Amino acid sequence: MTQYLVTEENPAGKKLEDVLAMVRNDILERCLLITDDPRAEAKSVLANNMRILNLLTNAIELAEDSTTTLDKAFGPSQAGKGGPPRIGH
């Protein structure tokens, strides 16, 4: 069973793009705390976080595209209501 994502066994889970967006928001909040820190370590962490944010944005876009593809092909997901998966087993 998945811990975070919605499945037939975890109807209270979230869509992948929603989980990724929550992580992105958390990173953004942490970035705000270190933006004014002039130390090299803080600058390095901030630069890494900015790269991670970009990758997360790309991942969110991919996840949204997958959701759109599945919605068009099979209609809205019923997994949140305990329904079967639209694809796979």
N, C-alpha and C positions, 0 to 999 in steps of 0.2 A: 504494500500500500504506500502511496506517496504521502509525504508529510505536508506539503504545501499546495500541490496542484490538485485541481478538481478531477476526480475520477468517479467511476461507478461506486467504488468502495469508500471514497472520500468526497461525498457531495458538498461538503462545506468548504472544500479547497478553493483556490483561486486560479484564474487563468494565468498562464506563463507570463504574458505581458504585464499583468498587474503585479506579480511578484517582482519582476525585474524593475518595474517603475518604483516600487516601494524601496528596493535596495538603492536605486539611483537617487531617490529623495534623501535617504539616510546619508549617502556619501556627500551630496550637496550640502547638507547641514553641517557635516564635519568639516568640509572645505571652508565654510564661512568662519569656523573657529580658528583656522590657522592662516588665513589670507594675510593678516598683518604681521605674522611672525617672520622676522628677517633672517632667522637662522637657516643655514644650508640644508639641514635635515627637513625643516618644515617646507622649504621650497621644493625639495626633492619629492616629499610625500604629496604635496599639492600637485606637482607636475604628473606624478603617477596617477593620482586620483582623476585628474582631468582626462588622461588617456583612457582610464577605466570608464569614466562617464561616457566618453564617445563610443566605446565598445558596447556599453550597456544600451545606449540609444540605438545603435545598429541592431542589437539583439531584440530590442523591443519592437522595432520596425519589422523584423523577420517574423516574430511571434504574431504580431497583428496581421501580417500577410497570411500566415497559416490559418489563423482564425477566420479571416475573410474567405479564404479558399474553401474551408470546411463548411462555413455558413452557406456559401453559394451552392456547393455541391450537395449538401445533406441537410440543410436547414439548421436552425439554432441548436446548440448542444442541450441535451437533456440530462447530462451528467450531474448537474447541480441538484436535480430532482431525483437522483438515484437511477436515471436511465442508462441504457447501454452506451458504450463508446461509439462514436461515428465511424471510426476506422480502427483497424487492429482487432485484437482479441479481447 
